[in-house]
Amino acid sequence: MRRPRTASSAALAAGALLALTACVAPASAPSGAPGETRYAAPSGSGDCSKAAPCTLATALTRTPAGGTVELAEGDYGDLTLRDGGGTPEAPLTVRAADGVVARFGELRSSTPVVWAGIRVEGAWFLDDGADGSRIEGSEVDGGGIFVRADHVEVRDSLIHNGSSLDGIQIGGASDVLIAGNTIRDFDQEVDNGRHADCIQLFDVDDVEIRGNRISSCYNAGIIISGGGRGIVDVVIEANFVQGCVEVSDRCGGGSAAELRDPGARGLVVRNNTFLDGSVRWGSVPGNVFDRNIVGYLSECASVVSNTIVTEWNRKMCKRPDWLDADGNREGAVDVVDRVGGDLHPTDADQVRIEPVGDGQPAPAGIDGDELADDVAGAANAP
């Protein structure tokens, strides 16, 4: 069952602004949701009314499909939530009350929930059973989001400051949307045998990653890893992606994107701006790498189109076959604030291309506006 996407261009633009300012605001309940609301508090022991809130676990079981649980101020600690009244078609909404901070440690959910405007300070797991869940307008500080359920969205949120874990990791899941988020600053300071990526995918199908701002993760900005069922039908478009913006002990020079999995099928990478780290892209027939800006392209045999590349591995190939072919060209692109993550171009001529082929640009850029056909990267020319 494919759930209709609900992200709009306006939502993507608003989400980018929200994440950059690290200001998380509670989202409203989905339109059409039943009006029943239960109330929860960290030490609640009542009947889930506003006057006598209950625990969140209790509120979830007492709220009908499509209803809302409103959270009071406070620290809810580590929680594992297995039961609730929601369904994938009509999940419950759990939202912080206006003007309050609802804070969690490690959070595990295996029931369908729309999480809106909360703060998580540990790992956040959407486990088997959480099909139809969404995370909106929330903040994860010091942890990451781990998606193991289908029909999931993570939107307009800030995920940052983790150590030796991924910002968002999607594994064994189908129909997932990652849109309008800022994912940044994941280091390798914990010795646990894992590496830190901003986004990692393995064994997934039907995944969209669009309109995000991704930077300064120790190993990679975006990495795909094939496995048992592989990488199938993944779209990566209209993102600002940076490796280590400033190389240090906390960020040792990670790649912007590692996308070489030879088993990937239906992989489309278009209208992204990749800077401050290498991009590794192969030559799998049928996969698409189009209208991107790339600061450094590692593979001499990469098959790309309509793409602007600043540098490549000149020791391996002084003049790669893709240069000045298929709409590609060499060129530098100046941006508004590279260190601050604002990769909007400052010079229209630097992002212009003469497109060839039948490929189309992404439907919308990182700002939510329609992208011009003759522009490479995630944002229109100024």
C-alpha positions, -999 to +999 in steps of 0.1 A: +000+000+000+015+033-011+004+062+011-001+095-007+027+120-001+015+150+019+046+173+017+040+205-002+065+230-017+055+255+010+061+229+037+096+222+024+105+259+024+091+264+059+109+232+071+143+244+058+138+278+076+127+260+108+156+237+109+182+263+102+170+284+131+167+253+153+132+265+162+108+236+166+071+244+167+043+219+173+024+209+142-014+208+140-034+176+138-040+162+103-070+176+086-100+154+089-088+137+121-115+130+147-117+157+174-111+134+204-081+145+224-064+128+254-038+145+276-006+131+289+021+142+314+054+127+325+040+117+359+004+115+349-019+090+367-054+104+359-081+096+334-063+112+304-084+144+307-069+179+306-075+182+343-061+148+351-036+137+325-023+101+323+009+086+310+016+087+273+015+049+271-020+049+286-032+078+265-022+060+233-044+030+242-074+052+251-073+074+220-093+063+189-078+061+154-071+096+141-073+112+175-047+134+193-027+131+225-014+164+238+017+164+259+024+186+289+058+201+296+084+179+310+109+150+307+093+117+296+125+098+298+132+066+278+100+050+265+090+019+245+055+022+231+039-009+216+002-004+217-022+024+206-055+031+189-041+043+156-039+026+123-016+032+093-045+049+075-055+069+106-025+072+130-027+090+163-011+124+166+011+130+196+020+167+199+035+191+225+010+216+238+015+251+226+045+268+241+059+238+260+089+214+255+081+177+257+114+160+261+123+123+256+154+102+260+155+070+239+121+066+221+109+034+206+075+031+188+059+002+171+024+018+167+013+043+141+018+078+154+023+113+139+049+129+162+048+167+161+069+193+179+087+171+204+124+169+214+143+136+216+177+134+232+186+098+223+180+073+195+145+073+180+132+040+166+102+036+143+100-002+146+080-029+129+044-020+136+049+018+132+037+017+096+021+050+086+040+071+112+053+106+106+078+128+124+071+165+118+086+197+132+106+179+159+142+180+171+166+151+177+197+163+196+224+138+203+207+109+187+194+097+153+162+083+137+160+047+128+132+037+104+122+000+102+086+006+092+068+013+059+049+044+048+069+067+070+077+104+066+103+125+084+097+162+076+107+197+086+128+185+116+163+192+130+186+161+136+220+170+150+249+165+173+252+127+173+283+105+179+291+073+161+255+068+148+235+079+118+213+110+116+186+090+097+190+053+090+164+035+069+166-002+068+143-029+054+116-003+048+093+008+018+076+040+009+096+065+030+099+103+025+127+124+041+119+160+033+127+195+045+150+185+073+184+197+085+207+169+094+242+179+106+272+175+129+276+138+136+311+129+148+330+097+155+339+102+191+323+071+206+342+038+200+313+015+192+324+000+159+299+021+139+304+051+116+284+083+115+265+092+083+239+119+079+216+095+060+222+058+054+199+035+034+201-003+032+176-029+019+149-003+009+126+005-019+105+035-028+124+061-008+125+099-016+151+122-001+143+158-011+147+193+000+171+186+029+202+204+042+228+178+051+263+186+064+293+176+085+288+139+092+320+121+098+317+093+072+292+105+045+264+129+039+243+102+021+253+066+017+235+036+002+244+001+011+230-029-007+222-061+011+197-089+009+169-071-009+190-042-022+184-006-031+154-002-054+135+029-066+153+057-046+150+093-056+175+119-042+167+154-054+169+191-046+192+187-015+221+208-002+247+181+007+281+187+022+307+164+036+329+178+064+326+216+060+356+221+082+379+191+086+388+184+122+390+156+147+352+156+149+347+154+111+376+138+094+369+145+057+338+124+050+323+121+015+294+142+004+277+111-011+286+074-015+262+061-042+282+034-060+262+003-050+264-019-081+231-036-072+211-004-070+181-003-094+159+027-102+182+052-085+176+088-095+199+116-083+190+150-097+192+187-090+214+183-059+243+206-048+272+184-035+301+203-019+329+198+006+335+161+000+337+136-028+308+121-047+311+085-056+288+075-084+292+045-107+279+035-141+249+011-135+227+011-165+193+027-159+203+048-129+202+086-134+226+113-122+214+145-138+215+183-133+237+181-102+265+204-090+295+184-077+325+198-060+346+166-065+336+136-085+357+106-077+350+080-104+365+085-138+339+061-154+309+078-138+279+081-161+264+115-155+245+141-175+238+179-175+261+182-144+286+208-134+318+194-118+344+216-102+371+189-096+377+152-101+405+127-096+430+141-121+457+116-112+434+088-125+420+107-155+433+140-167+402+144-189+373+120-181+350+108-208+320+125-193+336+160-195+320+182-222+297+153-231+260+146-223+255+182-212+282+181-186+309+208-180+336+219-157+330+249-135+332+265-101+300+276-083+301+304-057+275+301-029+260+324-004+275+309+028+293+276+024+303+273+061+267+282+072+252+257+048+235+282+025+244+267-009+223+290-030+243+302-060+253+339-062+260+340-100+234+328-124+259+321-152+278+296-130+248+272-127+235+274-163+237+243-184+227+235-220+206+204-212+206+174-235+185+143-234+149+136-223+155+139-185+135+164-166+145+185-136+132+178-101+096+191-097+107+216-071+139+230-057+150+232-021+129+264-017+098+248-031+098+267-064+097+252-098+132+246-111+143+259-145+152+233-171+186+249-177+198+250-141+220+225-123+219+221-085+191+224-059+182+261-063+174+284-091+198+310-103+195+344-086 
